[in-house]
Amino acid sequence: HEVSVGDVVLAGGEVAACLVIEAVTRLIPGVMGNAV
């Protein structure tokens, strides 16, 4: 599988890992609510 984060070149994997973690958590119902 290939995952694209856009037309960028990343030097390390930290930023890519953060993007994947955020994308996956957004798929879990109730994790990111509207409450502040």
Secondary structure, 3 states (H helix, E strand, C coil): CCCCCCCCCCCCCHHHHHHHHHHHHHHCCCCCCCCC
